Amino acid sequence: MNPIYLFFAEGTEEVEALAVVDIVRRAGLPIQIVSVTGDLLVKSSHDVHIKADVLFEDADLENASLFVLPGGLPGAYNLYEHAGLRKAIQKRYDAGEPLAAICAAPLVYGRMGLLKGLKATCYPGFDKELEGAEYTGKLVEQDGQFITGKGPAAVFEFAYAIVTKLAGEEKVQALKDGMLYSELVK
């Protein structure tokens, strides 16, 4: 399977990024943290320095199975401002490939006009950035080629939705059982 790319900018919400990476790796799926800053060491929204796996300019974006955008401020805005990332997203969108974003990061897809006519969720208050989308306020929303998540508390459900899309429900149930998530949510 081609890798999942999770894009990391200055000010990215570390919980939304690292929990997704952890859960996806537990599922046995390849995922790489891609720095859009030009440096492998990136400062998160809560001043945690995260070492990315690869720089944006070195990532093989043509062969990704999924793009993931974690939220956080100013991380979501910094992701949107990266012209190369927007171009890569547009190319995936045009090809009908899956895209995911959580918290404030769905604003990237919204500002690009990619969510028009679709259901989407995001952190409350950022729904105004989801141009033409129907904001649902759910923890996780899947519509068309998009998976969107509401915020930090939704990160488990968001990551499980990603694994379900790429590896199936049976893999996710085994993951939930192994992580004791099934005991939490009965």
LONU-448552 format. One line per field, with one value per atom (N, C-alpha, C): residue in one letter; residue number from 0; x, y, z. Coordinates in steps of 0.02 Angstrom, whole numbers, m for minus. Layout:
code: [A;...]
pos: [NUM;...]
u: [X;...]
v: [Y;...]
w: [Z;...]
***
This chain:
code: [M;M;M;N;N;N;P;P;P;I;I;I;Y;Y;Y;L;L;L;F;F;F;F;F;F;A;A;A;E;E;E;G;G;G;T;T;T;E;E;E;E;E;E;V;V;V;E;E;E;A;A;A;L;L;L;A;A;A;V;V;V;V;V;V;D;D;D;I;I;I;V;V;V;R;R;R;R;R;R;A;A;A;G;G;G;L;L;L;P;P;P;I;I;I;Q;Q;Q;I;I;I;V;V;V;S;S;S;V;V;V;T;T;T;G;G;G;D;D;D;L;L;L;L;L;L;V;V;V;K;K;K;S;S;S;S;S;S;H;H;H;D;D;D;V;V;V;H;H;H;I;I;I;K;K;K;A;A;A;D;D;D;V;V;V;L;L;L;F;F;F;E;E;E;D;D;D;A;A;A;D;D;D;L;L;L;E;E;E;N;N;N;A;A;A;S;S;S;L;L;L;F;F;F;V;V;V;L;L;L;P;P;P;G;G;G;G;G;G;L;L;L;P;P;P;G;G;G;A;A;A;Y;Y;Y;N;N;N;L;L;L;Y;Y;Y;E;E;E;H;H;H;A;A;A;G;G;G;L;L;L;R;R;R;K;K;K;A;A;A;I;I;I;Q;Q;Q;K;K;K;R;R;R;Y;Y;Y;D;D;D;A;A;A;G;G;G;E;E;E;P;P;P;L;L;L;A;A;A;A;A;A;I;I;I;C;C;C;A;A;A;A;A;A;P;P;P;L;L;L;V;V;V;Y;Y;Y;G;G;G;R;R;R;M;M;M;G;G;G;L;L;L;L;L;L;K;K;K;G;G;G;L;L;L;K;K;K;A;A;A;T;T;T;C;C;C;Y;Y;Y;P;P;P;G;G;G;F;F;F;D;D;D;K;K;K;E;E;E;L;L;L;E;E;E;G;G;G;A;A;A;E;E;E;Y;Y;Y;T;T;T;G;G;G;K;K;K;L;L;L;V;V;V;E;E;E;Q;Q;Q;D;D;D;G;G;G;Q;Q;Q;F;F;F;I;I;I;T;T;T;G;G;G;K;K;K;G;G;G;P;P;P;A;A;A;A;A;A;V;V;V;F;F;F;E;E;E;F;F;F;A;A;A;Y;Y;Y;A;A;A;I;I;I;V;V;V;T;T;T;K;K;K;L;L;L;A;A;A;G;G;G;E;E;E;E;E;E;K;K;K;V;V;V;Q;Q;Q;A;A;A;L;L;L;K;K;K;D;D;D;G;G;G;M;M;M;L;L;L;Y;Y;Y;S;S;S;E;E;E;L;L;L;V;V;V;K;K;K]
pos: [0;0;0;1;1;1;2;2;2;3;3;3;4;4;4;5;5;5;6;6;6;7;7;7;8;8;8;9;9;9;10;10;10;11;11;11;12;12;12;13;13;13;14;14;14;15;15;15;16;16;16;17;17;17;18;18;18;19;19;19;20;20;20;21;21;21;22;22;22;23;23;23;24;24;24;25;25;25;26;26;26;27;27;27;28;28;28;29;29;29;30;30;30;31;31;31;32;32;32;33;33;33;34;34;34;35;35;35;36;36;36;37;37;37;38;38;38;39;39;39;40;40;40;41;41;41;42;42;42;43;43;43;44;44;44;45;45;45;46;46;46;47;47;47;48;48;48;49;49;49;50;50;50;51;51;51;52;52;52;53;53;53;54;54;54;55;55;55;56;56;56;57;57;57;58;58;58;59;59;59;60;60;60;61;61;61;62;62;62;63;63;63;64;64;64;65;65;65;66;66;66;67;67;67;68;68;68;69;69;69;70;70;70;71;71;71;72;72;72;73;73;73;74;74;74;75;75;75;76;76;76;77;77;77;78;78;78;79;79;79;80;80;80;81;81;81;82;82;82;83;83;83;84;84;84;85;85;85;86;86;86;87;87;87;88;88;88;89;89;89;90;90;90;91;91;91;92;92;92;93;93;93;94;94;94;95;95;95;96;96;96;97;97;97;98;98;98;99;99;99;100;100;100;101;101;101;102;102;102;103;103;103;104;104;104;105;105;105;106;106;106;107;107;107;108;108;108;109;109;109;110;110;110;111;111;111;112;112;112;113;113;113;114;114;114;115;115;115;116;116;116;117;117;117;118;118;118;119;119;119;120;120;120;121;121;121;122;122;122;123;123;123;124;124;124;125;125;125;126;126;126;127;127;127;128;128;128;129;129;129;130;130;130;131;131;131;132;132;132;133;133;133;134;134;134;135;135;135;136;136;136;137;137;137;138;138;138;139;139;139;140;140;140;141;141;141;142;142;142;143;143;143;144;144;144;145;145;145;146;146;146;147;147;147;148;148;148;149;149;149;150;150;150;151;151;151;152;152;152;153;153;153;154;154;154;155;155;155;156;156;156;157;157;157;158;158;158;159;159;159;160;160;160;161;161;161;162;162;162;163;163;163;164;164;164;165;165;165;166;166;166;167;167;167;168;168;168;169;169;169;170;170;170;171;171;171;172;172;172;173;173;173;174;174;174;175;175;175;176;176;176;177;177;177;178;178;178;179;179;179;180;180;180;181;181;181;182;182;182;183;183;183;184;184;184;185;185;185]
u: [42;0;44;22;57;48;96;91;35;12;m32;15;m1;40;m1;27;m2;43;15;53;57;117;130;160;129;152;166;200;208;138;128;64;12;32;m14;m31;m93;m115;m84;m40;m1;m43;m94;m137;m170;m197;m231;m184;m122;m73;m47;m22;12;m36;m96;m144;m162;m170;m184;m125;m65;m6;m2;m12;m9;m61;m123;m177;m168;m149;m138;m80;m27;29;11;m29;m53;m92;m126;m164;m120;m55;m8;m7;m34;m34;24;55;111;87;117;100;164;170;228;205;241;229;271;238;271;274;334;343;335;294;287;328;372;409;479;503;572;621;597;639;603;641;610;583;614;592;542;480;426;395;382;351;275;243;171;135;69;29;41;65;78;153;193;266;301;273;307;342;404;441;435;409;397;444;476;520;481;473;438;480;447;481;513;482;505;484;523;506;457;414;365;397;452;483;514;522;551;499;437;384;359;344;318;242;218;147;103;132;93;70;106;92;67;27;m2;m70;m88;m155;m206;m182;m226;m185;m214;m185;m225;m191;m223;m197;m244;m227;m250;m204;m224;m236;m276;m293;m242;m267;m224;m214;m198;m185;m116;m80;m99;m87;m78;m61;m107;m174;m220;m212;m203;m192;m125;m75;m9;m13;m52;m61;m95;m146;m181;m134;m90;m45;9;19;71;45;68;44;55;112;127;78;60;11;m57;m78;m143;m144;m90;m86;m92;m57;m60;m131;m162;m231;m278;m272;m315;m307;m246;m233;m267;m262;m295;m371;m395;m467;m492;m457;m477;m476;m431;m425;m474;m512;m560;m528;m468;m431;m453;m447;m471;m429;m465;m435;m467;m428;m454;m427;m466;m445;m486;m455;m488;m479;m527;m526;m533;m484;m486;m465;m430;m400;m450;m512;m559;m566;m544;m546;m504;m452;m411;m454;m491;m533;m591;m618;m673;m652;m596;m572;m555;m537;m522;m586;m643;m706;m719;m684;m690;m747;m775;m827;m898;m904;m970;m1018;m1077;m1128;m1118;m1067;m1052;m1065;m1075;m1079;m1008;m996;m929;m936;m884;m881;m813;m808;m745;m754;m702;m706;m758;m801;m852;m823;m855;m831;m795;m767;m733;m780;m843;m892;m903;m891;m898;m845;m793;m740;m755;m808;m825;m870;m843;m881;m926;m991;m1040;m1054;m1023;m1035;m1092;m1122;m1171;m1135;m1129;m1095;m1142;m1117;m1160;m1145;m1085;m1066;m1053;m1055;m1040;m966;m950;m879;m839;m867;m835;m889;m871;m917;m880;m913;m884;m933;m910;m952;m907;m925;m884;m815;m765;m696;m666;m708;m683;m702;m655;m667;m649;m696;m681;m697;m658;m667;m675;m710;m730;m674;m633;m581;m544;m503;m461;m498;m557;m594;m618;m619;m642;m585;m525;m467;m468;m493;m496;m545;m605;m655;m630;m597;m569;m517;m470;m419;m449;m498;m532;m568;m596;m629;m578;m518;m464;m445;m436;m418;m474;m536;m592;m591;m580;m579;m525;m466;m409;m399;m426;m412;m474;m530;m592;m613;m676;m707;m678;m660;m633;m567;m525;m461;m473;m523;m537;m564;m607;m634;m578;m531;m474;m432;m423;m387;m422;m487;m526;m521;m526;m521;m452;m400;m331;m313;m344;m330;m377;m420;m470;m522;m525;m575;m645;m651;m716;m744;m701;m724;m749;m721;m740;m806;m814;m874;m914;m964;m1004;m1073]
v: [m59;0;62;112;176;211;253;286;338;348;403;460;520;578;624;638;685;746;803;864;904;927;961;1029;1081;1150;1178;1235;1270;1282;1264;1276;1222;1164;1108;1080;1059;1027;958;949;887;826;832;774;748;794;773;742;763;734;667;667;608;550;565;511;476;514;484;440;467;427;363;368;310;258;278;230;199;238;212;162;177;130;67;73;13;m32;m2;m41;m72;m57;m85;m49;12;51;100;111;158;230;270;341;380;437;480;550;581;651;692;737;778;850;876;946;991;1043;1093;1156;1151;1209;1216;1164;1165;1138;1118;1090;1029;977;917;928;972;987;1044;1030;1079;1091;1154;1172;1169;1131;1123;1181;1177;1231;1240;1189;1193;1188;1213;1217;1150;1098;1033;1028;1009;1003;931;924;859;851;793;780;743;775;746;691;648;594;617;666;688;761;795;863;861;910;913;903;938;936;868;825;758;702;719;668;651;587;562;570;630;645;610;591;557;488;458;389;384;431;428;394;360;330;379;428;476;535;594;654;668;684;703;771;815;881;887;889;901;976;992;1062;1097;1141;1182;1250;1297;1365;1388;1418;1437;1383;1321;1267;1259;1261;1252;1308;1369;1425;1417;1393;1383;1328;1277;1226;1257;1297;1329;1374;1409;1456;1422;1358;1322;1306;1344;1337;1268;1237;1170;1119;1126;1080;1090;1152;1164;1133;1139;1111;1034;1003;930;908;946;930;934;987;995;937;915;859;795;782;723;729;789;800;786;813;804;730;692;620;578;610;573;534;553;519;544;502;522;576;619;674;677;695;698;761;787;845;847;873;876;945;964;1025;1087;1130;1189;1174;1119;1105;1094;1074;1071;1139;1193;1258;1259;1217;1214;1191;1136;1111;1159;1189;1236;1298;1327;1387;1372;1310;1290;1275;1275;1261;1188;1144;1072;1037;1070;1039;1058;1095;1118;1060;1066;1015;953;952;894;909;857;864;864;907;912;935;922;947;978;1017;1049;1078;1109;1141;1197;1202;1254;1324;1361;1427;1429;1372;1368;1345;1330;1309;1363;1426;1480;1475;1435;1426;1368;1331;1272;1292;1330;1360;1309;1320;1278;1211;1195;1130;1135;1078;1074;1054;1101;1088;1046;987;943;946;965;966;897;845;777;771;721;709;694;652;634;633;657;657;630;585;559;572;606;619;625;591;591;564;599;577;605;638;673;639;640;624;687;713;772;756;786;776;843;841;902;935;896;925;873;894;847;787;797;742;691;711;667;627;635;608;532;497;424;403;431;414;434;491;514;465;445;397;330;308;244;248;306;314;308;335;329;256;220;149;109;124;89;98;159;174;135;127;96;22;m1;m71;m110;m77;m112;m113;m128;m127;m180;m238;m291;m269;m235;m210;m158;m115;m63;m94;m144;m175;m208;m241;m270;m216;m160;m103;m76;m65;m39;m86;m150;m199;m197;m196;m196;m133;m77;m13;m1;m49;m45;10;34;84;55;m9;m42;m41;m39;m35;35;85;154;171;148;164;99;90;28;44]
w: [0;0;0;m37;m39;28;46;112;116;176;193;211;188;206;252;310;358;357;340;331;395;411;475;460;489;482;551;554;618;646;709;741;731;706;700;769;778;840;844;893;898;913;954;970;907;867;806;756;756;710;737;798;823;839;861;874;808;755;690;668;674;655;696;761;805;785;778;763;695;646;579;578;614;617;655;708;743;696;648;599;546;549;501;434;433;371;372;314;312;313;356;360;374;343;353;371;418;434;386;350;299;323;331;351;290;299;245;261;311;334;303;270;245;296;355;408;436;453;481;551;589;657;655;678;672;741;757;820;814;859;858;892;895;924;999;1032;1104;1120;1073;1081;1092;1062;1061;993;993;931;906;846;815;756;753;696;642;585;528;497;459;424;359;327;262;250;210;190;131;127;73;5;m7;m72;m88;m38;m49;m48;m33;m29;m99;m109;m173;m172;m182;m175;m226;m282;m334;m311;m264;m244;m172;m151;m84;m87;m33;m31;m1;38;71;95;92;124;187;242;305;326;344;369;441;490;559;569;620;633;676;718;760;728;772;749;771;727;659;607;629;583;523;535;479;427;451;405;368;403;372;319;330;278;217;228;172;132;166;133;90;98;60;m10;m59;m128;m156;m141;m166;m139;m75;m45;m78;m87;m120;m190;m226;m293;m290;m243;m236;m215;m171;m150;m210;m248;m307;m355;m365;m410;m384;m319;m289;m294;m281;m285;m356;m405;m475;m495;m464;m480;m438;m393;m352;m295;m276;m222;m154;m101;m35;m2;36;73;141;193;261;295;342;382;446;499;564;595;637;677;633;632;589;518;506;441;384;395;338;303;336;303;240;237;177;118;127;73;60;113;106;67;84;49;m24;m38;m106;m146;m111;m145;m159;m124;m138;m101;m51;m10;m32;m85;m107;m118;m86;m93;m51;m9;33;107;146;218;245;295;325;397;435;504;516;569;588;658;682;748;744;795;794;783;738;720;654;634;570;514;532;483;429;447;398;342;354;305;256;269;229;170;125;70;34;39;3;33;90;122;172;187;240;304;351;414;458;482;522;596;615;686;716;675;700;717;758;773;710;667;604;550;492;435;375;339;277;221;170;112;51;m1;m61;m45;m67;m55;9;51;110;175;222;292;331;370;411;483;528;600;635;691;726;766;801;842;882;931;967;997;1024;1054;1002;939;885;854;878;842;837;888;883;829;830;779;709;705;641;615;657;637;619;658;642;575;558;493;436;447;398;388;444;440;407;424;393;317;295;223;187;219;185;200;258;277;297;305;319;392;403;469;516;490;532;564;525;551;606;595;645;709;703;764;804;772;806;840;807;835;896;891;947;1007;994;1048;1080;1038;1063;1100;1082;1116;1175;1189;1242;1229;1169;1150;1155;1139;1143;1214;1264;1333;1350;1318;1330;1297;1236;1196;1186;1228;1223;1200]
***
